[in-house]
Amino acid sequence: MNPRIKSVQANDDFTLSLEFTNNEKKIFNVKPYLTKGIFKELNDITLFKTAKVFDGTVQWIHEQDLCPDTLYLKSVPVKN
């Protein structure tokens, strides 16, 4: 099982700054998902910025969420 989300910051460029339960920090690009189904409304930056940690993953105000494994495996490490 991959680590889960400990903290999230929604950025102006439609990426998420993530910290995982193993203390890794990564960036996840949400842009490829913004053309699909329930994620389309997150093109509104105000709605995108409602991202919060919920049950080990990221969830938005209208209950959109992403699999925590996807967030971990498809994000890139933050360079120091």
C-alpha positions as CSV (number, residue, x, y, z in Angstrom):
1,M,0.0,0.0,0.0
2,N,1.3,3.4,-0.9
3,P,1.4,6.3,1.6
4,R,-1.6,8.5,2.0
5,I,-2.0,12.2,1.9
6,K,-1.1,14.2,5.1
7,S,-1.4,17.7,3.7
8,V,-2.4,19.4,0.5
9,Q,-2.0,22.9,-1.0
10,A,-3.8,23.8,-4.3
11,N,-1.6,26.0,-6.5
12,D,-2.5,28.6,-9.0
13,D,-1.2,26.5,-11.9
14,F,-3.6,23.6,-11.1
15,T,-1.1,21.5,-9.4
16,L,-1.3,20.1,-5.9
17,S,1.6,20.3,-3.4
18,L,1.3,17.1,-1.4
19,E,2.9,15.8,1.7
20,F,2.5,12.1,2.3
21,T,2.3,10.1,5.5
22,N,5.9,8.9,4.8
23,N,6.9,12.6,4.8
24,E,7.7,12.7,1.1
25,K,6.7,15.9,-0.6
26,K,5.5,15.8,-4.2
27,I,3.7,17.8,-6.9
28,F,0.7,16.4,-8.8
29,N,-0.5,18.0,-12.0
30,V,-4.3,18.0,-12.1
31,K,-4.5,19.7,-15.6
32,P,-4.9,16.4,-17.6
33,Y,-8.0,15.6,-15.4
34,L,-9.8,18.9,-15.9
35,T,-11.3,17.9,-19.2
36,K,-13.0,14.8,-17.8
37,G,-16.5,14.5,-16.3
38,I,-16.8,15.6,-12.7
39,F,-13.4,17.4,-12.7
40,K,-14.4,19.9,-15.4
41,E,-15.8,22.4,-12.8
42,L,-12.4,22.5,-11.2
43,N,-11.2,24.6,-14.1
44,D,-12.6,27.4,-11.9
45,I,-9.6,28.3,-9.7
46,T,-11.8,29.2,-6.8
47,L,-13.3,25.7,-6.8
48,F,-9.9,24.1,-7.4
49,K,-8.5,25.8,-4.3
50,T,-11.1,24.1,-2.1
51,A,-9.0,21.0,-2.1
52,K,-8.6,19.4,1.4
53,V,-7.3,16.2,2.9
54,F,-10.1,13.7,3.4
55,D,-9.6,10.1,4.5
56,G,-6.0,9.9,3.2
57,T,-6.7,11.5,-0.2
58,V,-7.6,14.9,-1.7
59,Q,-11.2,15.9,-2.0
60,W,-12.9,19.1,-3.3
61,I,-16.0,20.9,-2.2
62,H,-18.3,19.0,-4.5
63,E,-16.8,15.6,-3.4
64,Q,-14.5,15.1,-6.4
65,D,-11.5,13.1,-5.3
66,L,-8.5,11.2,-6.7
67,C,-7.2,7.8,-5.7
68,P,-4.4,8.2,-3.2
69,D,-2.4,5.7,-5.1
70,T,-2.7,7.8,-8.3
71,L,-1.6,10.8,-6.4
72,Y,1.5,9.1,-5.1
73,L,2.5,7.2,-8.2
74,K,1.9,10.0,-10.7
75,S,3.3,12.9,-8.7
76,V,6.9,14.1,-8.9
77,P,9.2,14.7,-6.0
78,V,9.8,18.3,-4.9
79,K,13.4,19.3,-5.5
80,N,15.1,20.9,-2.6
